[in-house]
Amino acid sequence: MIIEVLKSKLHRVKVTQAELNYVGSITIDEDLIEAANIIPNEKVQIVNNNNGARFETYVIKGERGSGTICLNGATARLAQVGDIVIIMSYAYMEMEEAKQYEPILIFPDGNNKLIR
């Protein structure tokens, strides 16, 4: 049996931009996507802690070290700059592999920078 499990999570990052007139996606600082083992064009689920919105889109690589979390296109309607979001990616695994898998959990600081 194959199931879908949490692969990676960027926990409580701050939205820095919202660009309505852009082809849809989310732009994420390259440092953050590397730390979370997320790749450009990967589908992610986003949960907005401020308004409860939950939505899916795909990742665009943002400038390394910028702290960018930018909602593009229609997703820009689902958050405001300053909102706190959780970004999650998932993977399909065999049941036995999933039982052993530990998701990558990243907890950046208040400026979306990695805590080292």
N, C-alpha and C positions, 0 to 999 in steps of 0.2 A: 504494500500500500504506500502511495506517495501522498504526503501532506505538505501544506504550506506553513512555514514557520518564520518568525522574525529573524532576519539576517543581520540587520544593522539599525542603529537608532542614533540620531542627533537629538539630544534631549534639551528642550527649552532654549532654542536659539531665537534671536530677535530679528524680526523682519526689518530690513534696512531700506528696501525699495519696493515699490509696486508700480509696474509699467503696463498699463492697460493696453496701449497700442503697440503691442509686440506679439509675435507668434508665441503661443502658449508654452509654458515650462516653468521651472524654478532654477534660478542661477544660484549656485552655492560655491563659496570660497573653496578653491582647490585643496587647501590644507584640510578642510573639514571633510570633503568627500574622500580624500585618500585615507584619513584616519578612520573613517567609518566603512572603508572598503566598498564604497559606492562608485559606480563608473558613469561617465557621461552617457546620456540617453536611457539610463536605467529608470524604470518606473518606480515611483515612490508614493507613499501615502503621507498626507500632511494633516495634522490635527492642530487647530487653532485654540489655544487655551483661553483666549480672550472672548471668543464668541461661540465656541463649540463646533465650528465648521470642520468637516472632514472631507478631504478631496484627494484625487490622484492626479499626477502629472509626471513629466520626465525631467531629468536633471541636465542642466547645462553647466559646464565648468566655468567658475568665476575666477577672478584675479586672486592669485595666491597671496595669503596674508591680509586680504582686504576686509574680511569679516562679512562679506556680502551674502545676504539672503534676500533674493529679489524674486517676487512673484510676478510672472509675466502673463500677458493675455488675460483670459477670463478669470484666472485664479487671483488676479489683482483685486477683484471684487470681493474676495473672501477673507481679506486681512488688510489691516492698516499698518503703515510704518510704525514700529514700536511694539506690535503684537508679539506675543511669545508663542512659538510653534514647536511641535515635535515632528521630526521627519523620519519615517521608517521605510525600510526596504525589506522585502521578503524573498524567500527562496523555497523551491520545492525539493524535498528530500524523502528518501525512504524512511519509514518509521524508525528503524533502529538507528540510522544516522542522526535523525532529528532528536532522538532521546539523548544523544551525547553532545549535540551541537550547543555551543555557547555563543549567543549573539554578541556582536561588537556594539558596546554602548559608549557613546561619547558625550561628555558633559562639559561643553565649553563655558567660558566665563561670560559675564554680562555684555561683553563686546564681541561675542562670537569668536573668540580666540581660544586655541587649544591650551589647556592647563597642563603644564609639563612638570 
